[in-house]
Amino acid sequence: MAGAQEAYTYMPYFFSDLFEFGYEAVGEVDSKLEITEEWQKQYDTGTIYYLRDGRIRGAMMCNIWDQVDAARELIREGAGMPARADR
């Protein structure tokens, strides 16, 4: 931004705690993207993935903590999600 020759690679991150429910989100979390989820406890504990062209672009971890760096790595790698039959 100020003339440095390094790429700007910051990935957006936000979090919130709502009573007994908390989440951390990273990357492109946009309802216009394809969405898939993996729940350990339905609508309480799990991860919601935001995809473009089958590749993870963002993730929201619900009641799962300290996984932001792992999610950032999946996004940087351009990791894909297998197609689900119920989608």
PyMOL Python script that loads the backbone (N, CA, C, O; Angstrom):
from pymol import cmd

cmd.read_pdbstr("""\
ATOM      1  N   MET A   1       0.810  -1.189   0.000  1.00  0.00           N
ATOM      2  CA  MET A   1       0.000   0.000   0.000  1.00  0.00           C
ATOM      3  C   MET A   1       0.857   1.258   0.000  1.00  0.00           C
ATOM      4  O   MET A   1       0.488   2.265  -0.603  1.00  0.00           O
ATOM      5  N   ALA A   2       1.972   1.202   0.660  1.00  0.00           N
ATOM      6  CA  ALA A   2       2.809   2.397   0.767  1.00  0.00           C
ATOM      7  C   ALA A   2       4.094   2.212  -0.024  1.00  0.00           C
ATOM      8  O   ALA A   2       5.141   2.725   0.370  1.00  0.00           O
ATOM      9  N   GLY A   3       4.028   1.490  -1.126  1.00  0.00           N
ATOM     10  CA  GLY A   3       5.188   1.318  -1.976  1.00  0.00           C
ATOM     11  C   GLY A   3       5.971   0.050  -1.717  1.00  0.00           C
ATOM     12  O   GLY A   3       6.941  -0.217  -2.427  1.00  0.00           O
ATOM     13  N   ALA A   4       5.596  -0.734  -0.741  1.00  0.00           N
ATOM     14  CA  ALA A   4       6.295  -1.989  -0.465  1.00  0.00           C
ATOM     15  C   ALA A   4       6.059  -2.963  -1.604  1.00  0.00           C
ATOM     16  O   ALA A   4       5.037  -2.899  -2.288  1.00  0.00           O
ATOM     17  N   GLN A   5       7.000  -3.855  -1.800  1.00  0.00           N
ATOM     18  CA  GLN A   5       6.901  -4.828  -2.886  1.00  0.00           C
ATOM     19  C   GLN A   5       6.264  -6.146  -2.443  1.00  0.00           C
ATOM     20  O   GLN A   5       6.275  -7.123  -3.191  1.00  0.00           O
ATOM     21  N   GLU A   6       5.712  -6.174  -1.237  1.00  0.00           N
ATOM     22  CA  GLU A   6       5.069  -7.380  -0.733  1.00  0.00           C
ATOM     23  C   GLU A   6       3.585  -7.367  -1.057  1.00  0.00           C
ATOM     24  O   GLU A   6       2.933  -6.323  -1.015  1.00  0.00           O
ATOM     25  N   ALA A   7       3.064  -8.535  -1.379  1.00  0.00           N
ATOM     26  CA  ALA A   7       1.634  -8.655  -1.652  1.00  0.00           C
ATOM     27  C   ALA A   7       0.837  -8.482  -0.363  1.00  0.00           C
ATOM     28  O   ALA A   7       1.280  -8.889   0.711  1.00  0.00           O
ATOM     29  N   TYR A   8      -0.325  -7.884  -0.479  1.00  0.00           N
ATOM     30  CA  TYR A   8      -1.227  -7.717   0.658  1.00  0.00           C
ATOM     31  C   TYR A   8      -2.084  -8.975   0.732  1.00  0.00           C
ATOM     32  O   TYR A   8      -2.942  -9.189  -0.125  1.00  0.00           O
ATOM     33  N   THR A   9      -1.863  -9.809   1.747  1.00  0.00           N
ATOM     34  CA  THR A   9      -2.524 -11.112   1.806  1.00  0.00           C
ATOM     35  C   THR A   9      -3.453 -11.261   3.006  1.00  0.00           C
ATOM     36  O   THR A   9      -3.840 -12.380   3.344  1.00  0.00           O
ATOM     37  N   TYR A  10      -3.817 -10.168   3.651  1.00  0.00           N
ATOM     38  CA  TYR A  10      -4.696 -10.239   4.810  1.00  0.00           C
ATOM     39  C   TYR A  10      -6.021 -10.894   4.432  1.00  0.00           C
ATOM     40  O   TYR A  10      -6.596 -10.580   3.390  1.00  0.00           O
ATOM     41  N   MET A  11      -6.501 -11.793   5.269  1.00  0.00           N
ATOM     42  CA  MET A  11      -7.779 -12.461   5.043  1.00  0.00           C
ATOM     43  C   MET A  11      -8.747 -12.016   6.147  1.00  0.00           C
ATOM     44  O   MET A  11      -8.448 -12.188   7.329  1.00  0.00           O
ATOM     45  N   PRO A  12      -9.906 -11.446   5.775  1.00  0.00           N
ATOM     46  CA  PRO A  12     -10.855 -10.941   6.773  1.00  0.00           C
ATOM     47  C   PRO A  12     -11.239 -11.999   7.803  1.00  0.00           C
ATOM     48  O   PRO A  12     -11.324 -13.189   7.500  1.00  0.00           O
ATOM     49  N   TYR A  13     -11.471 -11.527   9.033  1.00  0.00           N
ATOM     50  CA  TYR A  13     -11.836 -12.403  10.145  1.00  0.00           C
ATOM     51  C   TYR A  13     -12.769 -11.627  11.063  1.00  0.00           C
ATOM     52  O   TYR A  13     -12.547 -10.444  11.323  1.00  0.00           O
ATOM     53  N   PHE A  14     -13.809 -12.287  11.553  1.00  0.00           N
ATOM     54  CA  PHE A  14     -14.661 -11.675  12.569  1.00  0.00           C
ATOM     55  C   PHE A  14     -15.237 -12.762  13.449  1.00  0.00           C
ATOM     56  O   PHE A  14     -15.218 -13.942  13.097  1.00  0.00           O
ATOM     57  N   PHE A  15     -15.747 -12.356  14.594  1.00  0.00           N
ATOM     58  CA  PHE A  15     -16.309 -13.317  15.541  1.00  0.00           C
ATOM     59  C   PHE A  15     -17.416 -12.638  16.336  1.00  0.00           C
ATOM     60  O   PHE A  15     -17.534 -11.413  16.346  1.00  0.00           O
ATOM     61  N   SER A  16     -18.222 -13.456  16.999  1.00  0.00           N
ATOM     62  CA  SER A  16     -19.246 -12.933  17.886  1.00  0.00           C
ATOM     63  C   SER A  16     -19.658 -14.015  18.870  1.00  0.00           C
ATOM     64  O   SER A  16     -19.561 -15.207  18.579  1.00  0.00           O
ATOM     65  N   ASP A  17     -20.108 -13.597  20.008  1.00  0.00           N
ATOM     66  CA  ASP A  17     -20.681 -14.487  21.019  1.00  0.00           C
ATOM     67  C   ASP A  17     -22.096 -13.989  21.292  1.00  0.00           C
ATOM     68  O   ASP A  17     -22.306 -12.824  21.632  1.00  0.00           O
ATOM     69  N   LEU A  18     -23.052 -14.881  21.138  1.00  0.00           N
ATOM     70  CA  LEU A  18     -24.460 -14.552  21.347  1.00  0.00           C
ATOM     71  C   LEU A  18     -25.020 -15.508  22.387  1.00  0.00           C
ATOM     72  O   LEU A  18     -25.525 -16.576  22.042  1.00  0.00           O
ATOM     73  N   PHE A  19     -24.937 -15.138  23.639  1.00  0.00           N
ATOM     74  CA  PHE A  19     -25.372 -15.986  24.751  1.00  0.00           C
ATOM     75  C   PHE A  19     -24.608 -17.309  24.710  1.00  0.00           C
ATOM     76  O   PHE A  19     -23.394 -17.312  24.915  1.00  0.00           O
ATOM     77  N   GLU A  20     -25.278 -18.423  24.452  1.00  0.00           N
ATOM     78  CA  GLU A  20     -24.627 -19.745  24.448  1.00  0.00           C
ATOM     79  C   GLU A  20     -24.063 -20.116  23.080  1.00  0.00           C
ATOM     80  O   GLU A  20     -23.504 -21.202  22.924  1.00  0.00           O
ATOM     81  N   PHE A  21     -24.195 -19.248  22.096  1.00  0.00           N
ATOM     82  CA  PHE A  21     -23.742 -19.527  20.736  1.00  0.00           C
ATOM     83  C   PHE A  21     -22.659 -18.539  20.346  1.00  0.00           C
ATOM     84  O   PHE A  21     -22.821 -17.330  20.512  1.00  0.00           O
ATOM     85  N   GLY A  22     -21.551 -19.057  19.826  1.00  0.00           N
ATOM     86  CA  GLY A  22     -20.475 -18.196  19.361  1.00  0.00           C
ATOM     87  C   GLY A  22     -19.949 -18.698  18.035  1.00  0.00           C
ATOM     88  O   GLY A  22     -20.080 -19.878  17.709  1.00  0.00           O
ATOM     89  N   TYR A  23     -19.358 -17.804  17.279  1.00  0.00           N
ATOM     90  CA  TYR A  23     -18.791 -18.215  16.003  1.00  0.00           C
ATOM     91  C   TYR A  23     -17.568 -17.375  15.658  1.00  0.00           C
ATOM     92  O   TYR A  23     -17.392 -16.259  16.147  1.00  0.00           O
ATOM     93  N   GLU A  24     -16.732 -17.949  14.798  1.00  0.00           N
ATOM     94  CA  GLU A  24     -15.594 -17.263  14.202  1.00  0.00           C
ATOM     95  C   GLU A  24     -15.704 -17.490  12.706  1.00  0.00           C
ATOM     96  O   GLU A  24     -15.972 -18.609  12.266  1.00  0.00           O
ATOM     97  N   ALA A  25     -15.502 -16.448  11.924  1.00  0.00           N
ATOM     98  CA  ALA A  25     -15.612 -16.560  10.474  1.00  0.00           C
ATOM     99  C   ALA A  25     -14.377 -15.949   9.832  1.00  0.00           C
ATOM    100  O   ALA A  25     -13.816 -14.974  10.332  1.00  0.00           O
ATOM    101  N   VAL A  26     -13.961 -16.540   8.711  1.00  0.00           N
ATOM    102  CA  VAL A  26     -12.773 -16.075   8.014  1.00  0.00           C
ATOM    103  C   VAL A  26     -12.993 -16.205   6.512  1.00  0.00           C
ATOM    104  O   VAL A  26     -13.704 -17.097   6.049  1.00  0.00           O
ATOM    105  N   GLY A  27     -12.381 -15.317   5.772  1.00  0.00           N
ATOM    106  CA  GLY A  27     -12.462 -15.372   4.315  1.00  0.00           C
ATOM    107  C   GLY A  27     -13.708 -14.699   3.790  1.00  0.00           C
ATOM    108  O   GLY A  27     -14.251 -13.780   4.403  1.00  0.00           O
ATOM    109  N   GLU A  28     -14.147 -15.173   2.649  1.00  0.00           N
ATOM    110  CA  GLU A  28     -15.300 -14.610   1.952  1.00  0.00           C
ATOM    111  C   GLU A  28     -16.570 -15.316   2.442  1.00  0.00           C
ATOM    112  O   GLU A  28     -16.869 -16.430   2.012  1.00  0.00           O
ATOM    113  N   VAL A  29     -17.294 -14.679   3.321  1.00  0.00           N
ATOM    114  CA  VAL A  29     -18.512 -15.246   3.899  1.00  0.00           C
ATOM    115  C   VAL A  29     -19.671 -14.462   3.290  1.00  0.00           C
ATOM    116  O   VAL A  29     -20.082 -13.425   3.811  1.00  0.00           O
ATOM    117  N   ASP A  30     -20.187 -14.978   2.181  1.00  0.00           N
ATOM    118  CA  ASP A  30     -21.167 -14.258   1.377  1.00  0.00           C
ATOM    119  C   ASP A  30     -22.315 -15.197   1.023  1.00  0.00           C
ATOM    120  O   ASP A  30     -22.082 -16.275   0.476  1.00  0.00           O
ATOM    121  N   SER A  31     -23.533 -14.810   1.324  1.00  0.00           N
ATOM    122  CA  SER A  31     -24.692 -15.668   1.064  1.00  0.00           C
ATOM    123  C   SER A  31     -24.913 -15.924  -0.426  1.00  0.00           C
ATOM    124  O   SER A  31     -25.699 -16.802  -0.782  1.00  0.00           O
ATOM    125  N   LYS A  32     -24.247 -15.186  -1.293  1.00  0.00           N
ATOM    126  CA  LYS A  32     -24.363 -15.414  -2.737  1.00  0.00           C
ATOM    127  C   LYS A  32     -23.531 -16.616  -3.187  1.00  0.00           C
ATOM    128  O   LYS A  32     -23.725 -17.127  -4.290  1.00  0.00           O
ATOM    129  N   LEU A  33     -22.613 -17.062  -2.346  1.00  0.00           N
ATOM    130  CA  LEU A  33     -21.783 -18.217  -2.676  1.00  0.00           C
ATOM    131  C   LEU A  33     -22.521 -19.508  -2.375  1.00  0.00           C
ATOM    132  O   LEU A  33     -23.502 -19.514  -1.632  1.00  0.00           O
ATOM    133  N   GLU A  34     -22.042 -20.609  -2.959  1.00  0.00           N
ATOM    134  CA  GLU A  34     -22.581 -21.927  -2.622  1.00  0.00           C
ATOM    135  C   GLU A  34     -22.220 -22.211  -1.167  1.00  0.00           C
ATOM    136  O   GLU A  34     -21.114 -21.895  -0.728  1.00  0.00           O
ATOM    137  N   ILE A  35     -23.139 -22.801  -0.426  1.00  0.00           N
ATOM    138  CA  ILE A  35     -22.917 -23.061   0.994  1.00  0.00           C
ATOM    139  C   ILE A  35     -23.108 -24.545   1.278  1.00  0.00           C
ATOM    140  O   ILE A  35     -24.061 -25.167   0.808  1.00  0.00           O
ATOM    141  N   THR A  36     -22.188 -25.094   2.052  1.00  0.00           N
ATOM    142  CA  THR A  36     -22.335 -26.462   2.546  1.00  0.00           C
ATOM    143  C   THR A  36     -21.917 -26.462   4.005  1.00  0.00           C
ATOM    144  O   THR A  36     -21.155 -25.595   4.434  1.00  0.00           O
ATOM    145  N   GLU A  37     -22.403 -27.415   4.762  1.00  0.00           N
ATOM    146  CA  GLU A  37     -22.099 -27.421   6.200  1.00  0.00           C
ATOM    147  C   GLU A  37     -21.778 -28.824   6.684  1.00  0.00           C
ATOM    148  O   GLU A  37     -22.186 -29.824   6.093  1.00  0.00           O
ATOM    149  N   GLU A  38     -21.033 -28.861   7.778  1.00  0.00           N
ATOM    150  CA  GLU A  38     -20.705 -30.111   8.476  1.00  0.00           C
ATOM    151  C   GLU A  38     -21.019 -29.878   9.948  1.00  0.00           C
ATOM    152  O   GLU A  38     -20.299 -29.147  10.628  1.00  0.00           O
ATOM    153  N   TRP A  39     -22.085 -30.491  10.442  1.00  0.00           N
ATOM    154  CA  TRP A  39     -22.508 -30.294  11.828  1.00  0.00           C
ATOM    155  C   TRP A  39     -22.137 -31.487  12.684  1.00  0.00           C
ATOM    156  O   TRP A  39     -22.369 -32.631  12.292  1.00  0.00           O
ATOM    157  N   GLN A  40     -21.561 -31.231  13.853  1.00  0.00           N
ATOM    158  CA  GLN A  40     -21.394 -32.258  14.873  1.00  0.00           C
ATOM    159  C   GLN A  40     -22.655 -32.329  15.725  1.00  0.00           C
ATOM    160  O   GLN A  40     -23.076 -33.408  16.139  1.00  0.00           O
ATOM    161  N   LYS A  41     -23.257 -31.161  15.983  1.00  0.00           N
ATOM    162  CA  LYS A  41     -24.548 -31.060  16.666  1.00  0.00           C
ATOM    163  C   LYS A  41     -25.381 -30.095  15.822  1.00  0.00           C
ATOM    164  O   LYS A  41     -25.036 -28.920  15.698  1.00  0.00           O
ATOM    165  N   GLN A  42     -26.463 -30.583  15.249  1.00  0.00           N
ATOM    166  CA  GLN A  42     -27.264 -29.842  14.280  1.00  0.00           C
ATOM    167  C   GLN A  42     -27.532 -28.402  14.704  1.00  0.00           C
ATOM    168  O   GLN A  42     -28.106 -28.155  15.765  1.00  0.00           O
ATOM    169  N   TYR A  43     -27.111 -27.453  13.865  1.00  0.00           N
ATOM    170  CA  TYR A  43     -27.324 -26.013  14.050  1.00  0.00           C
ATOM    171  C   TYR A  43     -26.750 -25.453  15.353  1.00  0.00           C
ATOM    172  O   TYR A  43     -27.184 -24.401  15.821  1.00  0.00           O
ATOM    173  N   ASP A  44     -25.773 -26.156  15.937  1.00  0.00           N
ATOM    174  CA  ASP A  44     -25.159 -25.690  17.169  1.00  0.00           C
ATOM    175  C   ASP A  44     -23.639 -25.724  17.069  1.00  0.00           C
ATOM    176  O   ASP A  44     -22.978 -24.718  17.325  1.00  0.00           O
ATOM    177  N   THR A  45     -23.087 -26.865  16.700  1.00  0.00           N
ATOM    178  CA  THR A  45     -21.643 -27.041  16.644  1.00  0.00           C
ATOM    179  C   THR A  45     -21.269 -27.612  15.281  1.00  0.00           C
ATOM    180  O   THR A  45     -21.656 -28.728  14.934  1.00  0.00           O
ATOM    181  N   GLY A  46     -20.517 -26.835  14.519  1.00  0.00           N
ATOM    182  CA  GLY A  46     -20.111 -27.305  13.198  1.00  0.00           C
ATOM    183  C   GLY A  46     -19.495 -26.186  12.385  1.00  0.00           C
ATOM    184  O   GLY A  46     -19.266 -25.086  12.888  1.00  0.00           O
ATOM    185  N   THR A  47     -19.229 -26.480  11.120  1.00  0.00           N
ATOM    186  CA  THR A  47     -18.600 -25.513  10.228  1.00  0.00           C
ATOM    187  C   THR A  47     -19.450 -25.331   8.985  1.00  0.00           C
ATOM    188  O   THR A  47     -19.927 -26.302   8.398  1.00  0.00           O
ATOM    189  N   ILE A  48     -19.635 -24.087   8.589  1.00  0.00           N
ATOM    190  CA  ILE A  48     -20.322 -23.736   7.353  1.00  0.00           C
ATOM    191  C   ILE A  48     -19.238 -23.265   6.390  1.00  0.00           C
ATOM    192  O   ILE A  48     -18.446 -22.381   6.719  1.00  0.00           O
ATOM    193  N   TYR A  49     -19.206 -23.860   5.197  1.00  0.00           N
ATOM    194  CA  TYR A  49     -18.221 -23.504   4.179  1.00  0.00           C
ATOM    195  C   TYR A  49     -18.896 -22.726   3.058  1.00  0.00           C
ATOM    196  O   TYR A  49     -20.014 -23.050   2.655  1.00  0.00           O
ATOM    197  N   TYR A  50     -18.223 -21.712   2.561  1.00  0.00           N
ATOM    198  CA  TYR A  50     -18.690 -20.891   1.452  1.00  0.00           C
ATOM    199  C   TYR A  50     -17.790 -21.192   0.265  1.00  0.00           C
ATOM    200  O   TYR A  50     -16.572 -21.033   0.350  1.00  0.00           O
ATOM    201  N   LEU A  51     -18.386 -21.628  -0.846  1.00  0.00           N
ATOM    202  CA  LEU A  51     -17.629 -22.130  -1.996  1.00  0.00           C
ATOM    203  C   LEU A  51     -17.886 -21.307  -3.247  1.00  0.00           C
ATOM    204  O   LEU A  51     -18.973 -20.765  -3.446  1.00  0.00           O
ATOM    205  N   ARG A  52     -16.862 -21.228  -4.081  1.00  0.00           N
ATOM    206  CA  ARG A  52     -16.996 -20.700  -5.438  1.00  0.00           C
ATOM    207  C   ARG A  52     -16.269 -21.673  -6.351  1.00  0.00           C
ATOM    208  O   ARG A  52     -15.107 -22.007  -6.120  1.00  0.00           O
ATOM    209  N   ASP A  53     -16.953 -22.122  -7.380  1.00  0.00           N
ATOM    210  CA  ASP A  53     -16.380 -23.093  -8.316  1.00  0.00           C
ATOM    211  C   ASP A  53     -15.864 -24.332  -7.594  1.00  0.00           C
ATOM    212  O   ASP A  53     -14.841 -24.899  -7.979  1.00  0.00           O
ATOM    213  N   GLY A  54     -16.570 -24.749  -6.550  1.00  0.00           N
ATOM    214  CA  GLY A  54     -16.214 -25.953  -5.808  1.00  0.00           C
ATOM    215  C   GLY A  54     -15.044 -25.797  -4.859  1.00  0.00           C
ATOM    216  O   GLY A  54     -14.601 -26.780  -4.264  1.00  0.00           O
ATOM    217  N   ARG A  55     -14.533 -24.588  -4.703  1.00  0.00           N
ATOM    218  CA  ARG A  55     -13.381 -24.326  -3.833  1.00  0.00           C
ATOM    219  C   ARG A  55     -13.791 -23.488  -2.636  1.00  0.00           C
ATOM    220  O   ARG A  55     -14.605 -22.572  -2.759  1.00  0.00           O
ATOM    221  N   ILE A  56     -13.228 -23.800  -1.482  1.00  0.00           N
ATOM    222  CA  ILE A  56     -13.548 -23.068  -0.254  1.00  0.00           C
ATOM    223  C   ILE A  56     -13.024 -21.640  -0.352  1.00  0.00           C
ATOM    224  O   ILE A  56     -11.841 -21.415  -0.605  1.00  0.00           O
ATOM    225  N   ARG A  57     -13.927 -20.678  -0.148  1.00  0.00           N
ATOM    226  CA  ARG A  57     -13.562 -19.261  -0.158  1.00  0.00           C
ATOM    227  C   ARG A  57     -13.736 -18.625   1.220  1.00  0.00           C
ATOM    228  O   ARG A  57     -13.169 -17.568   1.495  1.00  0.00           O
ATOM    229  N   GLY A  58     -14.533 -19.283   2.099  1.00  0.00           N
ATOM    230  CA  GLY A  58     -14.758 -18.766   3.440  1.00  0.00           C
ATOM    231  C   GLY A  58     -15.274 -19.874   4.334  1.00  0.00           C
ATOM    232  O   GLY A  58     -15.753 -20.902   3.856  1.00  0.00           O
ATOM    233  N   ALA A  59     -15.172 -19.657   5.643  1.00  0.00           N
ATOM    234  CA  ALA A  59     -15.650 -20.645   6.609  1.00  0.00           C
ATOM    235  C   ALA A  59     -16.146 -19.941   7.864  1.00  0.00           C
ATOM    236  O   ALA A  59     -15.569 -18.949   8.309  1.00  0.00           O
ATOM    237  N   MET A  60     -17.224 -20.472   8.424  1.00  0.00           N
ATOM    238  CA  MET A  60     -17.740 -19.993   9.691  1.00  0.00           C
ATOM    239  C   MET A  60     -17.807 -21.182  10.640  1.00  0.00           C
ATOM    240  O   MET A  60     -18.547 -22.137  10.403  1.00  0.00           O
ATOM    241  N   MET A  61     -17.028 -21.115  11.717  1.00  0.00           N
ATOM    242  CA  MET A  61     -16.974 -22.182  12.706  1.00  0.00           C
ATOM    243  C   MET A  61     -17.905 -21.807  13.852  1.00  0.00           C
ATOM    244  O   MET A  61     -17.684 -20.809  14.538  1.00  0.00           O
ATOM    245  N   CYS A  62     -18.941 -22.604  14.054  1.00  0.00           N
ATOM    246  CA  CYS A  62     -19.957 -22.344  15.078  1.00  0.00           C
ATOM    247  C   CYS A  62     -19.657 -23.182  16.312  1.00  0.00           C
ATOM    248  O   CYS A  62     -19.664 -24.412  16.254  1.00  0.00           O
ATOM    249  N   ASN A  63     -19.396 -22.518  17.418  1.00  0.00           N
ATOM    250  CA  ASN A  63     -19.041 -23.177  18.685  1.00  0.00           C
ATOM    251  C   ASN A  63     -17.844 -24.113  18.532  1.00  0.00           C
ATOM    252  O   ASN A  63     -17.718 -25.096  19.262  1.00  0.00           O
ATOM    253  N   ILE A  64     -16.983 -23.805  17.596  1.00  0.00           N
ATOM    254  CA  ILE A  64     -15.699 -24.500  17.413  1.00  0.00           C
ATOM    255  C   ILE A  64     -14.637 -23.407  17.487  1.00  0.00           C
ATOM    256  O   ILE A  64     -14.717 -22.410  16.769  1.00  0.00           O
ATOM    257  N   TRP A  65     -13.659 -23.590  18.343  1.00  0.00           N
ATOM    258  CA  TRP A  65     -12.695 -22.513  18.606  1.00  0.00           C
ATOM    259  C   TRP A  65     -11.295 -22.880  18.149  1.00  0.00           C
ATOM    260  O   TRP A  65     -10.949 -24.055  18.027  1.00  0.00           O
ATOM    261  N   ASP A  66     -10.505 -21.862  17.902  1.00  0.00           N
ATOM    262  CA  ASP A  66      -9.083 -21.992  17.567  1.00  0.00           C
ATOM    263  C   ASP A  66      -8.840 -22.741  16.262  1.00  0.00           C
ATOM    264  O   ASP A  66      -7.846 -23.457  16.138  1.00  0.00           O
ATOM    265  N   GLN A  67      -9.733 -22.584  15.288  1.00  0.00           N
ATOM    266  CA  GLN A  67      -9.556 -23.221  13.986  1.00  0.00           C
ATOM    267  C   GLN A  67      -9.446 -22.209  12.845  1.00  0.00           C
ATOM    268  O   GLN A  67      -9.484 -22.587  11.674  1.00  0.00           O
ATOM    269  N   VAL A  68      -9.313 -20.940  13.179  1.00  0.00           N
ATOM    270  CA  VAL A  68      -9.232 -19.902  12.148  1.00  0.00           C
ATOM    271  C   VAL A  68      -8.005 -20.105  11.265  1.00  0.00           C
ATOM    272  O   VAL A  68      -8.107 -19.992  10.043  1.00  0.00           O
ATOM    273  N   ASP A  69      -6.856 -20.400  11.851  1.00  0.00           N
ATOM    274  CA  ASP A  69      -5.643 -20.595  11.044  1.00  0.00           C
ATOM    275  C   ASP A  69      -5.787 -21.793  10.111  1.00  0.00           C
ATOM    276  O   ASP A  69      -5.339 -21.737   8.966  1.00  0.00           O
ATOM    277  N   ALA A  70      -6.402 -22.873  10.581  1.00  0.00           N
ATOM    278  CA  ALA A  70      -6.621 -24.047   9.729  1.00  0.00           C
ATOM    279  C   ALA A  70      -7.570 -23.700   8.579  1.00  0.00           C
ATOM    280  O   ALA A  70      -7.358 -24.135   7.448  1.00  0.00           O
ATOM    281  N   ALA A  71      -8.611 -22.921   8.864  1.00  0.00           N
ATOM    282  CA  ALA A  71      -9.543 -22.510   7.815  1.00  0.00           C
ATOM    283  C   ALA A  71      -8.852 -21.604   6.804  1.00  0.00           C
ATOM    284  O   ALA A  71      -9.082 -21.728   5.602  1.00  0.00           O
ATOM    285  N   ARG A  72      -8.009 -20.697   7.281  1.00  0.00           N
ATOM    286  CA  ARG A  72      -7.252 -19.830   6.357  1.00  0.00           C
ATOM    287  C   ARG A  72      -6.382 -20.662   5.414  1.00  0.00           C
ATOM    288  O   ARG A  72      -6.265 -20.353   4.228  1.00  0.00           O
ATOM    289  N   GLU A  73      -5.781 -21.708   5.948  1.00  0.00           N
ATOM    290  CA  GLU A  73      -4.930 -22.567   5.123  1.00  0.00           C
ATOM    291  C   GLU A  73      -5.752 -23.282   4.048  1.00  0.00           C
ATOM    292  O   GLU A  73      -5.309 -23.379   2.904  1.00  0.00           O
ATOM    293  N   LEU A  74      -6.939 -23.783   4.396  1.00  0.00           N
ATOM    294  CA  LEU A  74      -7.811 -24.421   3.404  1.00  0.00           C
ATOM    295  C   LEU A  74      -8.166 -23.441   2.285  1.00  0.00           C
ATOM    296  O   LEU A  74      -8.177 -23.804   1.109  1.00  0.00           O
ATOM    297  N   ILE A  75      -8.454 -22.208   2.664  1.00  0.00           N
ATOM    298  CA  ILE A  75      -8.802 -21.180   1.681  1.00  0.00           C
ATOM    299  C   ILE A  75      -7.602 -20.877   0.791  1.00  0.00           C
ATOM    300  O   ILE A  75      -7.740 -20.813  -0.431  1.00  0.00           O
ATOM    301  N   ARG A  76      -6.436 -20.690   1.382  1.00  0.00           N
ATOM    302  CA  ARG A  76      -5.225 -20.397   0.602  1.00  0.00           C
ATOM    303  C   ARG A  76      -4.883 -21.522  -0.372  1.00  0.00           C
ATOM    304  O   ARG A  76      -4.451 -21.272  -1.497  1.00  0.00           O
ATOM    305  N   GLU A  77      -5.081 -22.769   0.077  1.00  0.00           N
ATOM    306  CA  GLU A  77      -4.787 -23.932  -0.775  1.00  0.00           C
ATOM    307  C   GLU A  77      -5.792 -24.091  -1.903  1.00  0.00           C
ATOM    308  O   GLU A  77      -5.538 -24.818  -2.863  1.00  0.00           O
ATOM    309  N   GLY A  78      -6.926 -23.421  -1.797  1.00  0.00           N
ATOM    310  CA  GLY A  78      -7.982 -23.613  -2.783  1.00  0.00           C
ATOM    311  C   GLY A  78      -8.629 -24.981  -2.646  1.00  0.00           C
ATOM    312  O   GLY A  78      -9.056 -25.579  -3.632  1.00  0.00           O
ATOM    313  N   ALA A  79      -8.697 -25.469  -1.414  1.00  0.00           N
ATOM    314  CA  ALA A  79      -9.259 -26.785  -1.140  1.00  0.00           C
ATOM    315  C   ALA A  79     -10.693 -26.869  -1.619  1.00  0.00           C
ATOM    316  O   ALA A  79     -11.440 -25.891  -1.585  1.00  0.00           O
ATOM    317  N   GLY A  80     -11.059 -28.049  -2.064  1.00  0.00           N
ATOM    318  CA  GLY A  80     -12.426 -28.296  -2.523  1.00  0.00           C
ATOM    319  C   GLY A  80     -13.195 -29.118  -1.520  1.00  0.00           C
ATOM    320  O   GLY A  80     -12.624 -29.712  -0.605  1.00  0.00           O
ATOM    321  N   MET A  81     -14.493 -29.143  -1.704  1.00  0.00           N
ATOM    322  CA  MET A  81     -15.382 -29.958  -0.884  1.00  0.00           C
ATOM    323  C   MET A  81     -16.011 -30.993  -1.811  1.00  0.00           C
ATOM    324  O   MET A  81     -16.397 -30.662  -2.933  1.00  0.00           O
ATOM    325  N   PRO A  82     -16.118 -32.225  -1.363  1.00  0.00           N
ATOM    326  CA  PRO A  82     -16.796 -33.216  -2.190  1.00  0.00           C
ATOM    327  C   PRO A  82     -18.276 -32.872  -2.345  1.00  0.00           C
ATOM    328  O   PRO A  82     -18.889 -32.344  -1.416  1.00  0.00           O
ATOM    329  N   ALA A  83     -18.849 -33.164  -3.496  1.00  0.00           N
ATOM    330  CA  ALA A  83     -20.263 -32.906  -3.726  1.00  0.00           C
ATOM    331  C   ALA A  83     -21.093 -33.773  -2.805  1.00  0.00           C
ATOM    332  O   ALA A  83     -20.741 -34.922  -2.536  1.00  0.00           O
ATOM    333  N   ARG A  84     -22.201 -33.221  -2.318  1.00  0.00           N
ATOM    334  CA  ARG A  84     -23.105 -33.961  -1.441  1.00  0.00           C
ATOM    335  C   ARG A  84     -24.355 -34.319  -2.202  1.00  0.00           C
ATOM    336  O   ARG A  84     -24.865 -33.513  -2.981  1.00  0.00           O
ATOM    337  N   ALA A  85     -24.857 -35.523  -1.986  1.00  0.00           N
ATOM    338  CA  ALA A  85     -26.021 -36.014  -2.704  1.00  0.00           C
ATOM    339  C   ALA A  85     -27.293 -35.239  -2.352  1.00  0.00           C
ATOM    340  O   ALA A  85     -28.223 -35.178  -3.157  1.00  0.00           O
ATOM    341  N   ASP A  86     -27.339 -34.642  -1.142  1.00  0.00           N
ATOM    342  CA  ASP A  86     -28.554 -33.950  -0.705  1.00  0.00           C
ATOM    343  C   ASP A  86     -28.595 -32.488  -1.135  1.00  0.00           C
ATOM    344  O   ASP A  86     -29.466 -31.750  -0.675  1.00  0.00           O
ATOM    345  N   ARG A  87     -27.710 -32.053  -1.975  1.00  0.00           N
ATOM    346  CA  ARG A  87     -27.670 -30.661  -2.449  1.00  0.00           C
ATOM    347  C   ARG A  87     -28.180 -30.565  -3.865  1.00  0.00           C
ATOM    348  O   ARG A  87     -28.222 -29.474  -4.434  1.00  0.00           O
TER     349      ARG A  87
END
""", "prot")
cmd.dss("prot")
cmd.show_as("cartoon", "prot")
cmd.util.cbc("prot")
cmd.orient("prot")
